[in-house]
Amino acid sequence: MIFDNVVERIIKSNKIVFFTGAGVSTESGIPDFRSDNGLYAEKYNGYSPETILSHSFFFSNPQVFYKFYFDNVVHADTKPNDFHYGISKIQNMKYDVTVVTQNIDDLHNIAHNKNVLELHGNINSNHCIKCGKYYSLNNMLDQKDKIVRCNICNSLVKPDVILYEEQLNEDIITKSIYSISDADVIIVAGTSLSVYPAASFIDYYNKDCLIIINKAKTLHDTKADFVFNDSCSKVLNTIIEKLELFR
């Protein structure tokens, strides 16, 4: 019955926002960050992962940063899963879909999700800190066993991901908040909604179809209209199957 109610709301809607976190990518085999067995559970060379993935550490100790980054953050061969492709299916049903994601793995783009707003950046974009030359992820992987330097000016090449101590992109924030506030339906998936300021953006949603899909409880469950403590792909696949009955 709960799926029928969700589908009934979606059918009556036009604008849908997917707000996604690490739990979406774990179904593609990418480890999460904050679970008991996640990336942040152990130290690395005596440093916490949060310390290594900080702006100041990148400049003060780039050797350790790059080693950790390529070993633990970059998963270049990972493929999108049913959830990512499910978003594309909903797009093809002529809904106006926006994806606001905390993930940096680029899987939404690989799955041809449109209008993707990446709050924390993307591993496939990298720039020299001095001359601004662009480097693809493949360019970076060619130098993965050493400090990555620009082949023009020899300065560090920095991944375009938001590190600790850095601010989110203001333009992405503005677009994300506008999309959320303008949405008929928002589907929050694979996030505990504990990372700020991103988690606070949900508060801009002011209609009556906030759907949360996450295996564990979140701090926003009491605000949601529908909560599914289950696999993101499983829940979205069921929603899509029922939507297709009305096509």
Secondary structure, DSSP 4 states (H G I P E B T S, - for coil): -HHHHHHHHHHT-SEEEEEE-HHHHGGGT---SSSTTSGGGS-BTTB-HHHHTBHHHHHH-HHHHHHHIIIII--TT----HHHHHHHHHHTTT-EEEEEE---S-HHHHTT-SSEEETTEEEEEEEETTT--EE-HHHHHTTTTS--B-TTT-PBEEEEE--BT-PPPHHHHHHHHHHHHH-SEEEEES--S-STTGGGGGGG--SS-EEEE-SS--TTGGG-SEEE-S-HHHHHHHHHHHHHTT-
